[in-house]
Amino acid sequence: MTRRVAILISGGGSNMVALARSMTGDHPARPCLVLANDPKAGGLARAADMGIPVAAVDHRPFGKDRAGFEVALTVAIRPYAPDILCLAGFMRVLTAGFVGQWQGRMLNIHPSLLPKYRGLHTHARAIEAGDAEAGCTVHEVTPELDDGPILGQARVPILPGDTPQTLADRVLVQEHRLYPAVLRRFAAGDRSPVFLDDAG
């Protein structure tokens, strides 16, 4: 059975594009929706150009009413009946109520080697700490921020002279490899983790 995947974004959607392009041929899943919390998110046009249905639920009118925003999200998502939700640069913290509806079916990619550096500014924090390597992690989403079972990691060396931006650029290349690899395995019912490094 082909799994239906909804992808949630907030910006340009480069990870969304990598995921959508991977879901072809004998892949066990297909994209059914790309949804953004910003109607002007560049990824919406990219998804539409790929023939994927798009929707937007602007978070701003909801202010601090996260539950109200999530009700609107659910209403927008429900008609597409996704089996899996992929957060791909979706910059909203989701409540336990929403996460609970998707427990075991929602994935996220985070730009650090979790459990290190949950939250923001991960690349700067890794450089400041003197780490030898950074990377990215795909994990199942749980109510705890950037937590949940790890489904894959890709490691990237931190080079002399790296800035947060140069490191972020190299990590992003690996994000585009890792997330599709994990999704393919996950959609086939395999939760064993995928480990990559930037050499292969």
C-alpha positions in Angstrom: 0.0 0.0 0.0 1.4 3.4 -1.0 1.7 5.7 2.0 0.5 9.3 1.7 2.9 12.0 3.0 2.0 15.6 4.0 5.0 17.9 4.3 4.9 21.0 6.5 7.2 23.9 5.7 7.7 27.5 6.7 10.1 28.8 4.1 11.8 27.9 0.8 11.2 24.2 1.2 14.5 22.7 0.1 14.1 19.6 2.2 10.5 19.4 1.0 11.8 19.4 -2.6 14.3 16.6 -1.8 11.6 14.5 -0.2 9.1 15.0 -3.0 11.6 14.3 -5.7 12.6 11.0 -3.9 9.0 9.7 -3.9 9.0 8.2 -7.3 9.3 4.8 -8.9 9.2 1.9 -6.4 9.2 4.3 -3.4 6.6 3.2 -0.9 5.2 6.7 -0.5 3.9 9.7 -2.4 3.4 13.4 -1.5 -0.2 14.3 -1.0 0.1 17.8 0.4 2.6 20.6 1.2 1.3 23.0 3.9 3.0 26.2 5.2 2.3 28.4 8.2 3.1 31.4 6.0 1.1 32.0 2.8 4.1 33.6 1.2 6.5 30.7 1.9 8.5 30.1 -1.3 8.2 26.4 -1.0 4.5 26.5 -1.8 5.2 27.7 -5.4 7.9 25.1 -5.7 5.5 22.3 -4.6 2.7 23.6 -6.9 5.2 23.5 -9.8 5.8 19.8 -9.0 2.1 19.1 -9.1 1.6 18.7 -5.4 -1.5 20.1 -3.7 -0.7 23.1 -1.4 -2.3 24.9 1.5 -1.4 27.5 4.0 -2.6 28.2 7.5 -1.2 31.6 8.6 -0.2 31.3 12.3 -0.1 35.0 12.9 -3.8 35.7 13.3 -3.8 33.1 16.1 -1.3 35.1 18.2 -0.5 32.9 21.3 -3.4 30.6 20.7 -1.4 27.6 19.6 -4.3 25.2 20.1 -6.5 27.3 17.8 -3.8 27.3 15.2 -3.5 23.5 15.4 -7.2 23.0 15.0 -7.0 25.0 11.8 -3.9 22.9 10.7 -5.9 19.7 11.3 -8.8 21.0 9.3 -6.5 21.8 6.4 -4.7 18.5 6.6 -7.6 16.1 7.1 -9.1 16.1 3.5 -5.7 14.8 2.2 -5.7 11.8 4.6 -2.0 11.5 5.0 -0.4 8.5 6.7 2.8 10.3 7.5 3.6 13.9 8.4 7.1 15.3 7.6 8.2 18.5 9.2 10.7 20.1 6.9 11.8 23.4 8.3 8.4 24.0 9.9 9.2 26.7 12.5 6.3 26.3 14.9 6.4 24.4 18.2 3.6 21.9 18.2 1.6 21.1 21.4 1.3 17.7 22.9 -2.3 17.6 21.8 -1.4 17.9 18.1 1.6 15.6 18.4 -0.4 13.0 20.1 -2.7 12.7 17.1 0.3 11.8 15.0 2.4 9.9 17.4 4.6 7.4 15.6 3.6 8.9 12.2 5.4 12.3 12.3 9.0 13.0 11.4 11.3 16.0 11.8 14.8 16.9 10.6 16.9 18.9 13.0 20.3 20.5 12.1 22.4 19.0 14.9 23.5 15.6 16.1 20.8 15.1 18.7 20.7 15.0 21.6 23.2 17.8 21.3 21.9 21.3 20.6 18.1 21.1 20.6 16.4 24.4 19.5 18.0 27.2 17.4 21.5 28.4 16.4 22.8 24.8 16.3 25.8 25.5 14.0 27.0 28.5 16.0 26.7 26.5 19.2 28.7 23.5 17.8 31.5 25.8 16.6 31.6 27.7 19.9 31.8 24.4 21.8 34.9 23.4 19.8 33.2 20.3 18.4 35.0 18.3 15.7 31.8 17.5 13.8 28.2 18.6 13.4 25.4 17.2 11.3 21.7 16.6 11.2 19.2 14.2 12.7 15.8 12.8 11.6 13.7 11.7 14.5 10.1 10.8 15.3 8.3 13.8 16.8 7.3 13.6 20.5 5.9 16.4 22.7 9.4 17.2 23.9 11.2 19.7 21.7 13.7 18.0 19.2 13.4 14.7 21.1 11.9 11.3 20.1 13.5 8.2 18.7 16.4 8.9 16.3 15.8 7.4 12.8 18.9 8.7 11.1 21.9 11.0 11.4 24.5 12.4 9.0 27.8 13.7 10.3 29.8 16.6 8.8 33.3 17.6 10.0 33.7 21.2 11.3 36.6 22.7 9.4 39.1 25.4 10.5 37.6 28.8 9.7 34.0 27.5 9.5 31.3 30.0 10.2 27.8 29.1 11.1 26.7 29.8 7.5 29.5 27.7 5.8 28.7 24.8 8.2 25.0 25.2 7.7 25.5 25.0 3.9 27.4 21.7 4.1 25.0 20.2 6.6 22.1 21.1 4.3 23.6 19.0 1.6 23.5 16.0 4.0 20.0 16.9 5.1 18.9 16.5 1.5 20.4 13.0 1.4 19.4 11.8 4.9 15.7 12.8 5.1 14.7 11.0 1.9 16.7 7.9 2.9 14.9 7.8 6.3 11.5 8.5 4.8 11.8 5.6 2.3 12.7 3.2 5.1 10.1 4.6 7.5 7.3 4.4 4.9 8.2 0.7 4.3 7.7 0.1 8.0 11.4 0.0 9.0 12.3 2.2 11.9 16.0 1.1 12.1 18.2 4.2 11.9 20.1 5.4 8.8 23.7 6.7 9.4 25.5 8.7 6.8 28.7 10.8 6.7 29.6 13.4 4.2 32.0 11.1 2.3 29.2 8.6 1.5 
